[in-house]
Amino acid sequence: MSELHDLTATDQLAALRAGEIGPVDLAKHYLDRIARLDGGLGAFVEVTADAALARAASLGGREPEGALWGLPFADKDLVPRAGVPTRFGSRLHREHIPDATADQAAVLDEAGGVSLGKTNTPEFGLTGYTETQIAPPARDPWNTANGAGGSSGGAATAGAAGLLPLAPASHGGGAIRIPAATVGVVGIKPSRGRVPFASGQDSPGGLSVAGPIARTVADAALLLDVQVAGRSHPFATAALGAGPFVDAVTDGAASLRVGVTTVSPWDDADDIRLDPDAARAVEVAAGLLTDAGSAVDAFDWRPHGYAELFMTLWRTSAARMALTDAELDLVEPITAWLVREGRRLTGVQVLDALAAAAVFERDTISAFAPFDAVLTPALALPPQPIGWFDASDAARSFSQQVRYAPYSSFVNVAGLPAIVVPVTVDGTGHPVSVQLIGRPGGEAAIIALAATLEERRGPLPHPPAWRA
């Protein structure tokens, strides 16, 4: 017998609007699943059941209004919500309760959504895995001995395990795509300048953007449209093109040209080894898109000098955090290392890295220009056990993150849109994902291609928690 979480977010929304289910019933369904299952998954760091039910009850007395009317979601624990503990994954903020709600949360409220709490994230969102000093780790629902990736690890776990229909997330170097690919859901990194309240325009190197995580391409596009439409754009430049991106789900892949590469910009700086299942997923995806009418071609991409510029930008971002020397003794080793290394950089080194990033952006866009999208692996390695990333040796941990996900951060540096979508399963039945990278402002094309992959690959299994 099917249950409410068996429905896609789009179908749940349709049932809400038709009066077939009510906002309170849907919120209770997910809150019950969270209460029963999340102890072994680590998706949530705060559950606001009373506030969620009150919010759902207030919606139930009105006519359906808003793109997410009555649909549950949860805020990432980097996003302040008034009156709700917001810890940023750090023991420094264990008792922090903000007075104001950030735009990233407010726009979903205004669209009629119902927040159920806060999803797990690593300290200040700085790592590609979600293991902190203040909460249990976010786990892969397919094998809970493994981590869920990061930094939006809790959001991805919640989606994969059926604890949420969709989730907002944020992204500086792979924080949406890494966990989404790790647990086998869909994640979209928008173009720089696409989402007004987290456009990337106000971060070093333009890295940090917001985007959606969901179980289907259509659901992810639905949430992206809400994020895009939630505010006017506060910068002089914005991403090319416009939504609604959910319309692209039905556009199909015919006549689109796709380039294929397994090269990463880290290949000349670290020991990048592509897992056979990841390579096979790319081959299968290329075949499915060819069958759908896309022109799919391998191409030779040879980027150089990327590692140094990205490491400088990432350390620069960390150096901006207002942490005292005493506080640096209390944060996690990798946080302290990134901040201290960032503060040792000279102004010239930072400016040189920003200039190198601009060259890399232009060169990458030029190299990818013949294609509507570029297909790559989503991850180089399969999900890794909790504790695999070195908790004490920060430099080693950074290298491990590079080897796990070498195809992520360069897309942020180039400002391009990207989507990860599962297409195959490995020998254990775990989904394996690929990545599609679009042209500047090219979200519609990659959404259309990802939806085609989703349709042609057929249904995938659910993790054990799904039926619990």
C-alpha positions in Angstrom: 0.0 0.0 0.0 1.4 3.4 -0.9 1.9 6.2 1.6 2.0 9.9 1.4 5.8 10.0 1.0 5.5 7.7 -1.9 4.0 10.6 -3.9 6.4 13.1 -5.5 6.4 16.6 -4.0 4.5 17.7 -7.1 1.8 15.1 -6.5 1.6 15.9 -2.8 1.1 19.6 -3.7 -1.7 18.7 -6.2 -3.4 16.5 -3.6 -3.2 19.4 -1.1 -4.7 21.8 -3.6 -7.5 19.4 -4.4 -8.3 18.9 -0.8 -7.5 15.2 -0.9 -5.1 15.7 2.0 -4.7 18.6 4.4 -1.5 20.5 5.5 -1.8 19.2 9.1 -2.1 15.5 7.9 0.9 15.9 5.7 3.0 17.6 8.3 2.0 14.9 10.9 3.0 12.2 8.4 6.5 13.5 8.0 6.9 14.4 11.7 6.0 10.9 12.6 8.6 9.5 10.2 11.2 11.8 11.6 10.4 10.8 15.1 10.7 7.1 14.3 13.6 7.0 11.9 15.9 10.0 12.2 17.7 8.7 15.3 19.5 6.4 13.0 20.0 8.8 10.1 21.0 12.2 11.5 19.1 14.2 9.0 17.8 16.7 11.5 19.5 18.7 14.3 16.3 20.5 15.4 12.6 19.4 14.9 10.0 22.1 15.4 6.9 20.0 15.6 4.7 22.4 17.5 5.5 25.3 15.3 5.1 23.2 12.1 1.7 21.9 13.2 0.5 25.4 14.1 1.7 26.7 10.8 0.0 23.8 8.9 -3.2 24.4 10.8 -3.2 28.1 9.9 -2.9 27.2 6.2 -5.7 24.6 6.5 -8.2 27.4 7.1 -7.5 29.2 3.9 -7.8 28.8 0.1 -4.6 27.2 -1.3 -2.2 30.0 -2.2 1.5 29.9 -3.0 3.7 27.6 -5.0 4.5 25.4 -2.0 1.1 25.6 -0.2 1.1 23.2 2.7 4.2 21.3 1.6 6.8 20.5 4.3 10.5 21.4 4.0 13.3 22.1 6.5 15.9 24.9 6.8 19.6 24.0 6.5 21.3 24.8 9.9 23.2 27.6 8.3 20.0 29.6 7.6 18.6 31.7 10.5 15.0 31.4 11.4 13.6 33.6 14.2 13.2 31.8 17.5 14.7 28.5 16.3 18.2 27.4 17.3 20.6 28.0 14.5 23.9 26.4 15.4 25.8 26.5 12.1 27.1 23.0 12.9 29.4 24.5 15.6 29.6 24.2 19.3 30.4 27.9 19.3 26.7 28.5 18.5 25.1 25.8 20.6 22.8 28.3 22.3 22.3 30.7 19.4 18.7 31.6 18.7 18.3 34.3 16.0 15.8 37.2 16.2 15.3 37.4 12.4 14.5 35.0 9.6 16.9 35.0 6.6 15.5 35.4 3.1 16.4 31.8 2.2 13.8 30.6 4.8 11.3 33.5 4.4 10.7 33.0 0.6 9.6 29.4 1.3 7.3 30.6 4.0 5.8 33.2 1.7 5.3 30.4 -0.9 3.1 28.5 1.6 5.7 26.0 2.8 5.8 24.4 6.3 9.2 24.2 8.0 9.7 21.1 10.1 13.0 22.2 11.6 16.7 22.3 10.7 18.8 19.9 8.7 22.3 18.7 9.6 25.3 20.5 8.2 29.1 20.5 9.0 30.6 23.3 10.9 29.9 26.5 9.0 29.3 24.4 5.9 33.0 24.1 5.2 33.3 20.4 4.3 31.9 17.9 1.9 30.9 15.5 4.7 28.5 16.1 7.6 30.2 15.0 10.8 30.3 17.5 13.7 31.1 17.8 17.4 27.5 18.8 18.3 25.3 16.2 16.5 25.3 12.7 15.1 26.6 12.5 11.6 24.2 12.6 8.6 24.2 9.0 7.2 23.5 7.5 3.9 20.1 5.8 4.1 21.2 3.0 1.9 24.0 2.0 4.3 24.0 3.9 7.5 27.6 3.0 8.2 28.5 5.5 5.5 28.2 9.3 5.5 25.8 11.3 3.4 28.3 13.9 2.1 28.0 17.6 2.7 27.5 20.3 3.4 23.8 19.8 2.8 24.1 16.2 4.1 21.0 16.4 6.4 18.9 17.8 3.6 19.9 15.0 1.2 19.4 12.3 3.8 16.0 13.6 4.6 15.0 13.5 1.0 16.4 10.0 0.3 14.8 8.5 3.4 11.3 10.0 2.8 11.5 12.4 5.8 10.9 15.4 3.5 9.4 15.8 0.0 12.1 18.4 -0.9 14.7 20.6 0.8 16.4 23.9 0.3 20.2 23.8 0.3 23.2 25.9 -0.2 26.4 25.5 -2.1 29.9 26.9 -2.2 32.1 24.1 -3.6 29.7 21.1 -4.1 27.5 21.2 -1.0 24.3 20.4 -2.9 25.6 18.0 -5.6 28.0 16.0 -3.3 25.4 14.9 -0.8 22.6 14.5 -3.4 24.9 12.2 -5.5 26.0 10.4 -2.3 22.5 9.3 -1.3 20.9 9.1 -4.8 18.6 12.1 -5.1 18.5 15.2 -7.4 20.4 18.4 -6.6 20.6 21.5 -8.7 23.4 24.1 -8.5 22.1 27.2 -10.2 24.0 29.7 -12.3 25.8 32.5 -10.5 23.4 35.4 -10.3 20.3 33.2 -10.6 18.9 33.0 -7.1 18.6 36.6 -5.7 19.2 36.0 -2.0 22.2 33.7 -2.6 23.5 34.7 -6.0 27.2 34.2 -5.5 27.8 37.9 -6.4 28.7 38.8 -2.8 31.1 35.9 -2.0 34.8 35.6 -2.8 35.1 34.2 -6.3 31.3 34.1 -6.6 31.2 30.6 -5.1 28.2 30.6 -2.8 24.7 30.0 -4.2 21.4 28.4 -3.0 19.5 25.6 -4.7 17.2 22.7 -4.3 17.4 19.0 -3.3 14.6 16.7 -4.1 13.8 13.1 -5.2 12.8 13.9 -8.8 14.0 16.4 -11.4 10.5 18.0 -11.5 10.4 18.5 -7.8 13.8 20.1 -7.8 12.8 22.4 -10.6 9.7 23.3 -8.6 11.7 24.4 -5.6 14.2 26.2 -7.8 11.4 28.3 -9.3 10.3 29.3 -5.8 13.8 30.3 -4.9 14.3 32.3 -8.0 11.0 34.1 -7.8 11.2 34.8 -4.1 13.0 38.2 -4.3 14.0 40.9 -6.8 17.6 40.7 -7.9 19.8 43.1 -5.9 22.8 43.2 -8.3 23.4 44.9 -11.6 24.1 41.5 -13.3 21.9 38.4 -13.2 22.0 35.0 -14.9 20.9 34.8 -18.5 17.5 33.2 -19.3 14.5 32.8 -17.1 12.1 30.2 -15.7 9.7 28.7 -14.9 12.3 25.9 -15.0 9.7 23.2 -14.2 8.5 23.6 -17.8 11.8 22.3 -19.0 11.1 18.9 -17.5 8.9 18.0 -20.5 11.2 19.6 -23.2 13.1 16.5 -23.9 16.7 15.9 -25.0 16.3 15.7 -28.8 18.6 18.1 -30.7 20.7 18.9 -27.7 24.4 18.5 -27.9 26.2 16.9 -25.0 30.0 16.7 -24.4 31.4 13.9 -22.2 34.5 14.0 -20.1 35.9 12.2 -17.0 38.7 14.8 -16.7 38.7 16.9 -13.5 40.7 20.1 -12.8 42.3 18.3 -9.8 43.9 15.6 -12.0 47.3 17.3 -12.1 47.3 18.1 -8.3 46.0 15.0 -6.5 45.6 11.3 -6.9 42.2 11.2 -8.6 40.9 7.7 -9.3 37.5 7.1 -10.9 35.5 4.2 -9.4 34.3 1.8 -12.1 30.7 2.2 -11.1 31.0 6.0 -11.6 32.6 5.5 -15.0 29.8 3.0 -16.0 27.1 5.5 -14.9 28.6 8.1 -17.3 28.6 5.5 -20.2 25.0 4.5 -19.5 23.9 8.1 -19.3 25.6 8.9 -22.6 23.8 5.9 -24.2 20.4 6.9 -22.9 20.8 10.5 -24.1 22.0 9.2 -27.5 18.9 7.0 -27.7 16.8 10.1 -26.9 18.1 12.0 -29.8 21.0 14.0 -28.3 24.3 14.4 -30.1 26.7 12.9 -27.6 30.5 13.3 -28.1 33.6 12.8 -26.0 35.8 15.9 -25.9 39.3 16.6 -24.7 39.4 19.1 -21.8 42.8 19.7 -20.2 42.5 22.4 -17.5 45.7 23.3 -15.5 46.5 25.3 -12.4 43.1 25.0 -10.8 44.0 23.6 -7.4 46.0 26.6 -6.2 43.4 29.1 -7.1 40.6 27.2 -5.5 42.5 26.5 -2.3 43.2 30.2 -2.0 39.6 31.2 -2.6 38.3 28.6 -0.1 40.8 29.7 2.6 39.8 33.4 1.8 36.2 32.6 2.4 37.0 30.9 5.7 39.3 33.8 6.8 36.3 36.2 6.6 34.6 34.5 9.5 34.6 36.6 12.7 36.4 34.1 14.9 38.8 35.1 17.7 42.0 33.2 18.4 40.3 31.7 21.5 37.3 30.6 19.4 39.7 29.0 16.9 40.9 26.7 19.7 37.3 25.5 20.1 36.3 24.8 16.5 37.0 21.7 14.5 40.6 21.2 13.2 39.7 21.8 9.5 37.8 25.0 10.4 40.7 26.4 12.4 43.2 25.3 9.6 41.2 27.0 6.8 40.8 30.2 8.8 44.4 30.4 9.9 45.7 29.6 6.5 43.4 32.1 5.0 44.5 34.9 7.3 48.1 34.2 6.3 47.4 35.0 2.7 48.5 38.4 1.4 46.3 40.8 -0.5 48.3 40.1 -3.6 47.8 36.3 -3.3 44.1 36.8 -3.0 43.9 39.2 -5.9 46.0 36.8 -8.0 43.6 33.9 -7.2 40.6 36.0 -8.1 42.3 36.9 -11.4 43.1 33.3 -12.0 39.5 32.3 -11.3 38.3 34.8 -13.8 40.6 33.3 -16.4 39.5 29.8 -15.5 35.8 30.8 -15.8 36.4 32.2 -19.3 38.4 29.3 -20.4 35.9 26.7 -19.1 33.0 28.5 -20.6 34.9 28.6 -23.9 35.8 25.0 -23.8 32.2 23.9 -23.0 30.6 26.3 -25.5 30.1 23.8 -28.3 27.7 21.9 -26.1 24.4 22.5 -24.5 25.6 20.4 -21.5 28.7 18.6 -20.4 28.3 15.1 -18.8 30.7 14.1 -16.1 30.7 11.7 -13.1 29.0 13.2 -10.1 31.6 11.7 -7.7 34.8 9.9 -8.2 34.4 7.4 -5.3 31.4 5.6 -3.7 30.0 6.7 -0.3 32.7 6.4 2.4 32.3 5.2 6.0 31.7 7.6 8.8 35.1 8.7 10.1 36.9 8.1 6.7 37.6 11.8 6.4 40.4 12.6 8.7 39.1 14.6 11.8 42.5 15.6 13.0 44.7 16.2 10.0 43.0 19.0 8.1 45.3 19.0 5.1 44.7 15.3 4.6 40.9 15.8 5.0 40.9 18.4 2.3 42.8 16.1 0.0 40.3 13.3 0.8 37.4 15.6 -0.1 39.1 16.4 -3.4 39.5 12.8 -4.3 35.9 12.0 -3.3 34.3 14.8 -5.3 36.8 16.4 -7.9 34.0 17.3 -10.3 32.2 19.8 -8.1 34.0 22.9 -7.0 35.1 24.0 -10.5 31.5 24.5 -11.5 31.1 27.1 -8.7 34.3 28.9 -9.8 33.0 29.0 -13.4 29.6 30.1 -12.3 27.8 27.5 -14.4 24.6 25.6 -13.6 24.8 21.9 -12.9 22.5 19.0 -11.8 23.2 15.6 -10.4 20.8 12.7 -11.1 21.0 9.0 -10.4 21.1 6.7 -13.4 22.4 3.3 -12.4 22.8 1.1 -9.3 26.0 -0.6 -8.1 26.3 -4.2 -7.0 24.6 -3.4 -3.7 21.6 -1.7 -5.2 22.9 1.8 -4.3 22.2 4.5 -6.9 25.1 6.0 -8.9 24.7 9.5 -10.2 26.1 11.6 -13.1 26.4 15.4 -13.4 25.3 17.6 -16.2 26.9 21.1 -16.5 25.1 23.7 -18.5 26.0 26.9 -20.3 25.8 30.2 -18.4 22.1 30.6 -17.6 21.5 27.1 -19.1 19.4 25.5 -16.3 16.5 24.7 -18.7 18.8 22.5 -20.9 20.3 20.5 -18.1 16.9 20.0 -16.4 15.5 18.7 -19.7 18.4 16.3 -20.1 18.2 15.1 -16.5 14.5 14.5 -16.8 15.1 12.5 -19.9 17.7 10.4 -18.0 15.2 9.9 -15.2 12.5 8.8 -17.5 14.6 6.4 -19.6 16.5 4.8 -16.7 13.2 3.7 -15.1 12.3 3.5 -11.4 15.1 3.0 -8.9 14.8 1.2 -5.6 14.3 3.0 -2.3 16.6 2.7 0.7 15.5 0.5 3.6 14.1 3.4 5.7 11.6 4.1 3.0 9.2 1.4 4.0 9.9 1.6 7.8 
